Amino acid sequence: MADCIRGIAEERWIDWHLGRLSEEEERELALHRAECACCYERWAQWGDLLAAEALVASGALEASRALEASRALPAWRREALRLRVRLQGWGKRREPRREGRRKARVLAVAGTAFAAFVVLLVAALRAGGGDGTDPVRYAQVFAPQGVAVMGRPDTVAYAWDGGGDDASGGLGADIVPVHANGTAWVNGRTREVFVLIQGMLPSRERDVQAWAEYEGRRENLGLLEFHERQAHLYSRNNLPAKWEALAFSIEPKGGSAQPTSPEAVVISLRHGGR
Protein backbone atom coordinates (compact mmCIF):
# COMPACT_ATOMS: atom_id res chain seq x y z
CA MET A 1 0.00 0.00 0.00
CA ALA A 2 1.39 3.45 -0.89
CA ASP A 3 1.96 6.03 1.81
CA CYS A 4 -0.52 8.80 2.53
CA ILE A 5 0.01 11.80 0.27
CA ARG A 6 -0.19 14.10 3.32
CA GLY A 7 1.49 11.84 5.83
CA ILE A 8 -1.64 11.25 7.92
CA ALA A 9 -0.95 8.55 10.49
CA GLU A 10 -3.00 5.35 10.50
CA GLU A 11 -3.95 6.04 14.13
CA ARG A 12 -6.08 8.94 12.94
CA TRP A 13 -8.43 6.49 11.24
CA ILE A 14 -8.61 4.42 14.41
CA ASP A 15 -9.55 7.62 16.23
CA TRP A 16 -12.19 8.24 13.54
CA HIS A 17 -13.91 4.90 14.12
CA LEU A 18 -13.66 5.15 17.92
CA GLY A 19 -15.32 8.58 17.94
CA ARG A 20 -12.34 10.46 19.33
CA LEU A 21 -12.37 13.23 16.72
CA SER A 22 -14.39 16.41 16.59
CA GLU A 23 -16.95 16.92 13.82
CA GLU A 24 -14.60 19.41 12.15
CA GLU A 25 -11.73 16.91 12.18
CA GLU A 26 -14.00 14.20 10.76
CA ARG A 27 -15.08 16.50 7.93
CA GLU A 28 -11.48 17.36 7.05
CA LEU A 29 -10.45 13.71 7.03
CA ALA A 30 -13.48 12.76 4.93
CA LEU A 31 -12.44 15.28 2.28
CA HIS A 32 -8.88 13.95 2.34
CA ARG A 33 -10.05 10.34 2.19
CA ALA A 34 -11.85 11.06 -1.08
CA GLU A 35 -8.56 11.90 -2.80
CA CYS A 36 -6.10 9.58 -1.04
CA ALA A 37 -6.26 5.88 -1.97
CA CYS A 38 -4.00 4.95 0.94
CA CYS A 39 -6.22 6.58 3.56
CA TYR A 40 -9.38 5.22 1.98
CA GLU A 41 -7.94 1.71 2.31
CA ARG A 42 -6.93 2.32 5.92
CA TRP A 43 -10.33 3.78 6.76
CA ALA A 44 -12.11 0.76 5.23
CA GLN A 45 -9.73 -1.70 6.89
CA TRP A 46 -10.16 -0.34 10.39
CA GLY A 47 -13.89 0.11 9.96
CA ASP A 48 -14.14 -3.56 9.02
CA LEU A 49 -12.02 -4.79 11.91
CA LEU A 50 -13.52 -2.60 14.62
CA ALA A 51 -17.09 -3.21 13.48
CA ALA A 52 -16.47 -6.96 13.55
CA GLU A 53 -15.28 -6.61 17.13
CA ALA A 54 -18.40 -4.64 18.03
CA LEU A 55 -20.65 -7.25 16.45
CA VAL A 56 -18.95 -10.04 18.39
CA ALA A 57 -19.39 -8.05 21.60
CA SER A 58 -23.09 -7.47 20.86
CA GLY A 59 -23.73 -11.09 19.95
CA ALA A 60 -24.74 -10.27 16.37
CA LEU A 61 -21.72 -12.13 14.99
CA GLU A 62 -20.25 -15.28 16.49
CA ALA A 63 -16.58 -15.12 17.39
CA SER A 64 -15.96 -18.31 15.40
CA ARG A 65 -17.35 -16.65 12.26
CA ALA A 66 -15.15 -13.60 12.80
CA LEU A 67 -12.10 -15.86 13.22
CA GLU A 68 -12.99 -17.85 10.13
CA ALA A 69 -13.39 -14.65 8.14
CA SER A 70 -10.04 -13.35 9.37
CA ARG A 71 -8.28 -16.47 8.10
CA ALA A 72 -9.59 -15.70 4.62
CA LEU A 73 -8.05 -12.23 4.70
CA PRO A 74 -4.84 -11.37 2.85
CA ALA A 75 -1.64 -11.46 4.90
CA TRP A 76 -1.56 -7.68 5.38
CA ARG A 77 -5.09 -7.70 6.75
CA ARG A 78 -4.29 -10.52 9.15
CA GLU A 79 -1.41 -8.41 10.40
CA ALA A 80 -3.83 -5.53 10.89
CA LEU A 81 -6.08 -7.85 12.88
CA ARG A 82 -3.18 -8.73 15.18
CA LEU A 83 -2.48 -5.04 15.57
CA ARG A 84 -6.10 -4.47 16.56
CA VAL A 85 -5.61 -6.82 19.49
CA ARG A 86 -3.04 -4.34 20.80
CA LEU A 87 -5.39 -1.40 20.19
CA GLN A 88 -6.76 -1.26 23.71
CA GLY A 89 -3.32 -0.94 25.26
CA TRP A 90 -2.35 1.71 22.73
CA GLY A 91 -5.49 3.67 23.46
CA LYS A 92 -4.82 3.71 27.20
CA ARG A 93 -1.36 5.13 26.60
CA ARG A 94 -2.65 7.74 24.18
CA GLU A 95 -5.22 9.42 26.38
CA PRO A 96 -6.20 9.42 30.09
CA ARG A 97 -8.89 7.06 31.12
CA ARG A 98 -12.15 8.89 31.54
CA GLU A 99 -15.16 7.74 33.47
CA GLY A 100 -17.90 6.62 31.15
CA ARG A 101 -15.76 6.60 27.98
CA ARG A 102 -15.07 2.90 28.34
CA LYS A 103 -18.57 1.66 29.04
CA ALA A 104 -19.04 -1.97 28.24
CA ARG A 105 -21.48 -2.57 25.46
CA VAL A 106 -24.65 -3.93 26.98
CA LEU A 107 -26.74 -6.36 25.00
CA ALA A 108 -30.41 -5.82 25.76
CA VAL A 109 -32.45 -8.63 24.26
CA ALA A 110 -36.07 -7.63 23.75
CA GLY A 111 -38.29 -10.62 23.22
CA THR A 112 -40.82 -9.65 20.56
CA ALA A 113 -43.19 -11.38 18.17
CA PHE A 114 -41.21 -10.38 15.11
CA ALA A 115 -43.28 -12.74 13.00
CA ALA A 116 -46.09 -10.15 13.09
CA PHE A 117 -43.65 -7.63 11.67
CA VAL A 118 -42.95 -9.84 8.65
CA VAL A 119 -46.61 -10.74 8.15
CA LEU A 120 -47.38 -7.08 7.50
CA LEU A 121 -44.83 -7.09 4.70
CA VAL A 122 -46.02 -10.16 2.79
CA ALA A 123 -47.82 -8.15 0.11
CA ALA A 124 -45.73 -8.09 -3.06
CA LEU A 125 -42.67 -9.51 -1.34
CA ARG A 126 -39.71 -10.36 -3.51
CA ALA A 127 -38.57 -13.92 -2.78
CA GLY A 128 -34.90 -14.74 -2.52
CA GLY A 129 -32.37 -17.17 -1.08
CA GLY A 130 -29.48 -17.28 1.31
CA ASP A 131 -28.89 -15.57 4.61
CA GLY A 132 -27.92 -12.16 3.27
CA THR A 133 -24.63 -10.29 3.26
CA ASP A 134 -22.36 -10.38 6.29
CA PRO A 135 -23.41 -7.49 8.59
CA VAL A 136 -20.01 -5.79 8.53
CA ARG A 137 -19.70 -6.01 4.77
CA TYR A 138 -23.31 -4.85 4.34
CA ALA A 139 -22.62 -1.73 6.41
CA GLN A 140 -19.36 -1.09 4.55
CA VAL A 141 -21.21 -1.06 1.24
CA PHE A 142 -24.62 0.40 2.03
CA ALA A 143 -24.25 2.34 5.31
CA PRO A 144 -20.65 3.41 6.03
CA GLN A 145 -21.84 5.72 8.81
CA GLY A 146 -23.17 2.66 10.59
CA VAL A 147 -19.71 1.08 10.63
CA ALA A 148 -18.44 3.98 12.72
CA VAL A 149 -21.39 3.74 15.13
CA MET A 150 -20.86 0.00 15.65
CA GLY A 151 -17.16 0.54 16.33
CA ARG A 152 -17.44 3.30 18.93
CA PRO A 153 -16.51 2.08 22.45
CA ASP A 154 -19.45 3.84 24.13
CA THR A 155 -22.10 2.52 21.73
CA VAL A 156 -24.80 0.35 23.32
CA ALA A 157 -26.26 -2.54 21.31
CA TYR A 158 -29.82 -3.87 21.60
CA ALA A 159 -30.59 -7.13 19.77
CA TRP A 160 -33.82 -8.94 19.08
CA ASP A 161 -34.74 -12.19 17.40
CA GLY A 162 -37.88 -13.23 15.57
CA GLY A 163 -37.89 -16.55 17.32
CA GLY A 164 -39.07 -19.82 15.86
CA ASP A 165 -38.41 -21.37 12.49
CA ASP A 166 -41.43 -19.96 10.65
CA ALA A 167 -41.18 -16.19 10.32
CA SER A 168 -44.29 -16.05 8.15
CA GLY A 169 -46.75 -16.13 11.02
CA GLY A 170 -48.46 -19.25 9.71
CA LEU A 171 -48.72 -18.05 6.11
CA GLY A 172 -46.03 -20.47 4.95
CA ALA A 173 -42.29 -20.27 4.53
CA ASP A 174 -42.73 -20.08 0.74
CA ILE A 175 -44.21 -16.57 1.19
CA VAL A 176 -41.62 -15.25 3.64
CA PRO A 177 -38.64 -17.60 3.29
CA VAL A 178 -36.52 -15.82 5.88
CA HIS A 179 -35.94 -15.58 9.62
CA ALA A 180 -35.82 -11.92 10.67
CA ASN A 181 -33.66 -10.60 13.50
CA GLY A 182 -31.81 -7.39 14.13
CA THR A 183 -29.64 -5.13 16.23
CA ALA A 184 -29.88 -1.44 17.09
CA TRP A 185 -26.70 0.43 17.99
CA VAL A 186 -27.33 3.63 19.96
CA ASN A 187 -24.71 6.23 20.89
CA GLY A 188 -25.86 9.02 23.16
CA ARG A 189 -22.60 10.98 22.93
CA THR A 190 -22.57 11.28 19.14
CA ARG A 191 -26.40 11.31 18.99
CA GLU A 192 -26.53 8.50 16.44
CA VAL A 193 -28.54 5.34 15.95
CA PHE A 194 -27.91 2.54 13.47
CA VAL A 195 -30.38 -0.31 12.96
CA LEU A 196 -29.68 -3.43 10.91
CA ILE A 197 -32.35 -6.08 10.32
CA GLN A 198 -31.45 -9.35 8.65
CA GLY A 199 -33.96 -11.54 6.82
CA MET A 200 -36.25 -8.75 5.62
CA LEU A 201 -37.71 -8.34 2.15
CA PRO A 202 -39.10 -5.08 0.71
CA SER A 203 -42.67 -4.41 -0.36
CA ARG A 204 -43.73 -2.45 -3.43
CA GLU A 205 -46.62 -0.85 -1.59
CA ARG A 206 -45.40 -0.36 1.98
CA ASP A 207 -42.43 1.04 3.88
CA VAL A 208 -41.03 0.27 7.31
CA GLN A 209 -40.74 3.42 9.41
CA ALA A 210 -38.77 3.84 12.64
CA TRP A 211 -39.83 5.94 15.62
CA ALA A 212 -38.23 6.96 18.90
CA GLU A 213 -40.71 6.90 21.78
CA TYR A 214 -40.41 9.02 24.93
CA GLU A 215 -42.78 10.77 27.34
CA GLY A 216 -45.77 9.66 25.30
CA ARG A 217 -44.34 11.18 22.11
CA ARG A 218 -43.03 9.69 18.89
CA GLU A 219 -40.10 11.10 16.95
CA ASN A 220 -39.82 10.15 13.29
CA LEU A 221 -36.40 8.60 12.58
CA GLY A 222 -37.04 7.81 8.94
CA LEU A 223 -37.60 4.85 6.63
CA LEU A 224 -35.58 1.67 6.51
CA GLU A 225 -33.58 1.04 3.35
CA PHE A 226 -33.53 -2.45 1.84
CA HIS A 227 -30.58 -4.17 0.19
CA GLU A 228 -29.69 -7.84 -0.29
CA ARG A 229 -32.38 -9.27 2.03
CA GLN A 230 -31.47 -6.86 4.81
CA ALA A 231 -32.73 -3.47 5.93
CA HIS A 232 -31.02 -0.63 7.76
CA LEU A 233 -31.57 2.81 9.22
CA TYR A 234 -28.98 5.44 10.13
CA SER A 235 -30.06 8.59 11.94
CA ARG A 236 -28.02 11.41 13.47
CA ASN A 237 -28.60 14.61 15.46
CA ASN A 238 -31.03 12.90 17.79
CA LEU A 239 -31.35 12.89 21.58
CA PRO A 240 -31.28 9.17 22.39
CA ALA A 241 -30.58 9.80 26.06
CA LYS A 242 -34.27 10.59 26.57
CA TRP A 243 -35.58 7.75 24.40
CA GLU A 244 -37.53 4.98 26.07
CA ALA A 245 -37.97 2.67 23.08
CA LEU A 246 -37.50 2.22 19.36
CA ALA A 247 -40.62 1.27 17.43
CA PHE A 248 -41.23 0.12 13.86
CA SER A 249 -44.48 0.38 11.96
CA ILE A 250 -45.67 -0.50 8.47
CA GLU A 251 -46.63 2.66 6.58
CA PRO A 252 -47.82 3.61 3.07
CA LYS A 253 -45.02 4.05 0.57
CA GLY A 254 -43.08 7.18 1.44
CA GLY A 255 -43.87 7.10 5.15
CA SER A 256 -46.21 9.04 7.40
CA ALA A 257 -46.03 12.01 9.73
CA GLN A 258 -47.49 9.82 12.47
CA PRO A 259 -47.94 6.01 12.61
CA THR A 260 -51.00 4.87 10.67
CA SER A 261 -50.84 1.32 12.03
CA PRO A 262 -49.94 -0.22 15.38
CA GLU A 263 -46.23 -0.63 16.02
CA ALA A 264 -45.19 -4.06 14.78
CA VAL A 265 -42.09 -4.10 16.97
CA VAL A 266 -41.17 -2.09 20.06
CA ILE A 267 -37.63 -2.38 21.43
CA SER A 268 -37.13 -1.13 24.99
CA LEU A 269 -34.03 1.01 25.51
CA ARG A 270 -34.44 1.10 29.27
CA HIS A 271 -34.30 -2.57 30.16
CA GLY A 272 -30.61 -3.38 30.63
CA GLY A 273 -29.53 -0.65 28.24
CA ARG A 274 -27.43 1.36 30.62
Secondary structure, 3 states (H helix, E strand, C coil): CCCCCCCCCCHHHHHHHHCCCCHHHHHHHHHHHCCCHHHHHHHHHHHHHHHHHHHHHHCCCCHHHHHHHHHCCCHHHHHHHHHHHCHHHHHHHHCCCCCCCCCCCCCEECCCCHHHHHHCCCCCCCCCCCCCCCHHHHHHHHCHHHHHHHHCCCCEEEEEECCCCCCCCCCCCCCCCCCCEEEEEEECCCCEEEEEEECCCCCCCEEEEEEEEECCEEEEEEECEEECCEEEEEEECCCHHHCCEEEEEEEECCCCCCCCCCCCEEEECCCCCC
